[in-house]
């Protein structure tokens, strides 16, 4: 009977866990950027033009 390869199983589980965490991090980052771009309370940045005296 074949012996189970626990190290391989653990490595695959860790890879899946890290992939899921990275996807979650990217989703949060996208949501944060979308909220910043669409928030009505944020002051609009207008380009500053130098005035001549």
Order of alpha helices (4+ residues) and beta strands (2+ residues): alpha
